Amino acid sequence: MQLAILPHDASIQNYHYIGTGPFKLTHYSEDNIVLEAFTHYFKERALLDRIEFWRIPDHVQIDADYELPNEKENERHNIQIEEIGCIYASFNFTKPGPHHDIYFRKAWREIYDVETILRDLEGNRTITASSFFPERSRQAPNRSYSLEKAKEYLKKSTYNGETIHIYFFAFKDSANDADFLKECCNSLGIQVALHPFLVSDYMDRSIDKHADIILMGEVFAAEHEMAFLNVFKNKSCFINRFLDPHYAKQINCLLDTFLLEEHKEKRYELIYEIEEFLQTEYIILFNYHVLKRKTYPSSLKNVTIDSFGWANFAKLWIQPSLR
């Protein structure tokens, strides 16, 4: 979550954050963060006067308690949101290893059998991805996966029994994917070590040193074009962190054209060209798209949820009690 805009050369100091935005930081500690509406913000005023974030230890049991008017017992609505973005596997080109060999990467495309994962594993997965954009993925022809093809690619590759280190978030779906991959790799004689990590360790640079492959996801904000650009320009994103300079140069050349293009249709053509390049070179493996499921009280009206699962507070209202 990006909360502040800082000058490029500004140093980040703990407990002394500066920036611009609709909120100002009024309190920061290990236990909580307090934001209040910034009256001198150059655009519209924030809708909320104050936001508090509290750190709750993992071992603490949380009981949410709130009341809304005109709410009957158990009267709730469900909503499903398909994320714009996808789950993918990214190869770490900053680390030496057999994954620099395209035949090895082609083998992984065959091993990562998304159709079987969608069919056999529970979770919030929806459809096979061939793009960051679900609607584009739906237009793509179905692909097949074959461990026999994977064997052929492995024979052509430089793989020589090295242990492949796979990193992934310590979430159920990611762990299930990783276990599935390890089982397939065992049948092919590929040595695999699994490394689950916490979201709080996202910026741990030891991951960059040790991971060969990472199972990761991107969720796009409302401005899809800017979100796509962020994947390659944001130095915290793993695609950016793991990208080979040779590939980065070609992608940045297309992004430079993208930034200068006035017409939206042509900008999306460039986006799709970059996605095709990622797939042709097996730089990342698009895997599947994800659903978010939310439940909310019936007293909340005009509920709209973005791809991050947040409600649009500008449109949300509470139906008063009828008397």
Backbone hydrogen bonds, N-H to C=O, Kabsch-Sander energy under -0.5 kcal/mol:
donor,donor_aa,acceptor,acceptor_aa,energy
3,L,1,M,-0.7
5,I,20,T,-0.7
6,L,4,A,-0.5
10,A,7,P,-1.7
13,Q,11,S,-0.6
13,Q,16,H,-0.6
16,H,13,Q,-1.9
20,T,5,I,-0.5
24,K,36,E,-3.1
26,T,24,K,-0.7
26,T,34,V,-2.3
27,H,34,V,-1.4
29,S,32,N,-1.8
33,I,53,F,-2.4
34,V,27,H,-2.5
35,L,51,I,-3.1
36,E,24,K,-2.3
37,A,49,D,-2.2
38,F,22,P,-3.1
39,T,37,A,-0.8
41,Y,38,F,-1.7
51,I,35,L,-2.8
53,F,33,I,-2.9
55,R,31,D,-3.4
56,I,54,W,-0.6
60,V,57,P,-1.6
64,A,62,I,-0.5
71,E,68,L,-0.7
72,K,70,N,-0.6
75,E,72,K,-1.9
76,R,74,N,-1.1
77,H,296,Y,-2.9
79,I,294,K,-2.7
81,I,292,K,-2.9
83,E,81,I,-0.6
83,E,290,V,-2.4
85,G,83,E,-0.7
85,G,132,F,-1.5
86,C,218,E,-0.9
87,I,288,Y,-3.0
88,Y,216,M,-3.4
89,A,285,L,-1.9
90,S,214,I,-2.5
91,F,283,I,-1.5
92,N,212,D,-2.5
93,F,91,F,-1.1
93,F,242,F,-2.2
95,K,92,N,-1.2
100,H,97,G,-1.6
101,D,98,P,-2.0
102,I,100,H,-0.5
104,F,101,D,-0.6
105,R,101,D,-1.7
106,K,102,I,-2.5
107,A,103,Y,-1.9
108,W,104,F,-1.6
109,R,105,R,-1.5
110,E,106,K,-1.5
111,I,107,A,-2.1
112,Y,108,W,-2.6
113,D,111,I,-2.4
114,V,112,Y,-1.4
117,I,113,D,-1.8
118,L,114,V,-2.8
119,R,115,E,-1.8
120,D,116,T,-3.0
121,L,117,I,-2.1
126,T,289,H,-2.6
129,A,287,N,-2.1
136,R,133,F,-0.6
137,S,133,F,-2.0
138,R,134,P,-2.1
139,Q,135,E,-0.7
139,Q,136,R,-0.7
140,A,136,R,-0.6
140,A,137,S,-1.0
150,A,146,S,-1.8
151,K,147,L,-2.1
152,E,148,E,-1.8
153,Y,149,K,-2.5
154,L,150,A,-2.4
155,K,151,K,-2.1
156,K,152,E,-1.4
157,S,153,Y,-1.1
164,I,191,Q,-3.3
165,H,163,T,-0.6
166,I,164,I,-0.7
166,I,193,A,-2.7
167,Y,165,H,-0.5
167,Y,213,I,-2.5
168,F,195,H,-1.6
169,F,215,L,-0.6
170,A,197,F,-2.0
171,F,169,F,-2.3
175,A,171,F,-2.6
176,N,172,K,-2.5
177,D,173,D,-2.3
178,A,174,S,-2.5
179,D,175,A,-2.6
180,F,176,N,-2.2
181,L,177,D,-2.5
182,K,178,A,-2.5
183,E,179,D,-2.2
184,C,180,F,-2.1
185,C,181,L,-2.8
186,N,182,K,-2.4
187,S,183,E,-1.3
188,L,184,C,-0.7
188,L,185,C,-0.9
189,G,185,C,-0.7
189,G,186,N,-0.8
190,I,185,C,-2.6
191,Q,162,E,-0.6
191,Q,189,G,-0.5
193,A,164,I,-2.5
195,H,166,I,-2.7
197,F,168,F,-2.2
201,D,198,L,-1.7
202,Y,199,V,-1.9
204,D,201,D,-2.0
205,R,203,M,-0.6
207,I,204,D,-1.6
209,K,205,R,-1.0
210,H,206,S,-1.8
211,A,207,I,-2.7
212,D,165,H,-2.6
213,I,165,H,-1.9
214,I,90,S,-2.2
215,L,167,Y,-2.6
216,M,88,Y,-2.7
216,M,214,I,-0.7
218,E,86,C,-2.1
220,F,84,I,-4.1
224,H,222,A,-1.5
227,A,223,E,-2.3
228,F,224,H,-2.4
229,L,225,E,-2.2
230,N,226,M,-2.2
231,V,227,A,-1.2
231,V,228,F,-0.5
232,F,228,F,-0.7
232,F,229,L,-0.9
233,K,229,L,-1.8
234,N,230,N,-2.5
235,K,233,K,-0.6
237,C,234,N,-1.3
240,N,231,V,-0.6
241,R,237,C,-2.5
242,F,238,F,-2.5
243,L,239,I,-0.8
243,L,240,N,-0.6
248,A,244,D,-3.0
249,K,245,P,-2.2
250,Q,246,H,-1.3
251,I,247,Y,-2.4
252,N,248,A,-2.9
253,C,249,K,-1.6
254,L,250,Q,-1.5
255,L,251,I,-2.3
256,D,252,N,-2.3
257,T,253,C,-1.5
258,F,254,L,-2.3
259,L,255,L,-2.4
260,L,256,D,-1.1
261,E,257,T,-1.1
261,E,258,F,-0.6
267,R,263,H,-1.9
268,Y,264,K,-2.3
269,E,265,E,-1.6
270,L,266,K,-1.7
271,I,267,R,-2.0
272,Y,268,Y,-2.6
273,E,269,E,-1.8
274,I,270,L,-2.1
275,E,271,I,-2.1
276,E,272,Y,-2.3
277,F,273,E,-2.0
278,L,274,I,-2.4
279,Q,275,E,-1.8
280,T,276,E,-3.0
281,E,277,F,-2.2
282,Y,279,Q,-0.5
283,I,278,L,-2.3
284,I,278,L,-0.8
285,L,89,A,-2.9
286,F,284,I,-0.6
287,N,87,I,-2.3
288,Y,87,I,-1.2
289,H,127,I,-2.4
291,L,124,N,-3.0
292,K,81,I,-3.2
294,K,79,I,-2.9
296,Y,77,H,-2.4
298,S,75,E,-1.6
300,L,297,P,-1.5
301,K,317,W,-3.2
304,T,302,N,-0.5
306,D,310,W,-2.7
309,G,306,D,-2.1
312,N,304,T,-2.0
313,F,311,A,-1.1
315,K,312,N,-1.4
316,L,312,N,-1.2
317,W,301,K,-1.6
319,Q,299,S,-2.7
319,Q,317,W,-0.5
